[in-house]
Amino acid sequence: MLATWETPPTGTELSVRAWRSLRAAARQMPGPYIFAFALCLVALGLIVAVSQLPHGFAGLNPVLRSSLAAGFFLLFLLLLILAVTTAAVATHRFILLQSRTSSLAPITTSYGLRFSVWVLAVLLIFVVLAAIAERVSSAVPALDKLVRVVEWIISIVLTANISLIFPAVATEVPEAGILSRIRTSLNLMRGHFWLFVRGAILTTLPVILVMIVVAIFSALLVWLLPSISGDWLLSQSNSVLYGFEALMELAQFVIIIAQAAMVSWLYAWIRQQQA
């Protein structure tokens, strides 16, 4: 493992190293990131297509329309998983192994496939958690805020404790099995939870600040459209909103990859302590 620390890291240092490493990785091997962003754009196109289903397919049988929507969603999910796998595996291997990855390599290898399965499994866990929270909130509306807070806390704790699975899988660290992999991640994170939380918050903060600026600009643009030149620009307000939605989705993707870089550096520190 080539990523090392001279002194115990702080949340700020984890964030700074994450963004520096991500920038260096994108410069030295742009292929995986360009490919991943292309997959994200296709996935975003599917979101727009699904949002138009009630209008563009109004004449179709309701069952067929629902089937098309389900098919689009599964395709979106597949594209999202492939995008995350491509960029995250390349990032983990660049930081921890100083390995440069080609565009398609992460999704054509056995470790890339295992990484994708783990991403899918974690995603399904969060979907189930959200569904349970929604059902409880619907059954007892008075507890809605409490349920959302509990869901948020569980999500953070779960994310922290399983996050170290991903750099291990990406760098082909051997493990006896699924339960052993989970147990190892839990043991490695013990005593480092708050360091993870600080690093995660500080790593996410730059993207959030940029998106706040973009949101303010988009809102002003939509508000000013009628007064600029009337009907034509006003008709473009939906395009502005769709563009902002696309930027929000891409920002979430950037956050995921930046978090992968942060987790790589945290994983390197914990493994260095054990050496």
MOSUL-V865215 format. One line per field, one symbol per residue. phi: phi as a letter, one per 30 degrees, with the letter a starting at -180 (. if undefined). psi: psi as a letter, one per 20 degrees, with the letter a starting at -180 (. if undefined). Layout:
phi = ???
psi = ???
This chain:
phi = .cdbbdbedcedddddddddddddddddbdeedddddddddddddddddddcedcdbdddeedddddddddddddedddddddddedddddeddddbhcccdecedcccdddddddddeddddddddddddddddddddbedceddddddddddddddeddcddddddddciddbdlddddddddddddeibddddddddddddeeddddddddddddddddddedddaidddddddddddddddddddddddddeddddddddddddddddddd
psi = phprphrpqrhghggghghgggggghghmhghhggghghggghhhhggghhighghkhiqphggghggggggghggggggghggggggghgghgghikppprgighjjrhhhghggggggggghghggghgghggghhhnhhjgggghgggggggggggghihihghgghjkpqqhaghhggggggghipijghggggggghhhgggggghgggggggggghhighigkcgghhijhhhgghhhgghgghghgggghhhggghghggggghhhi.
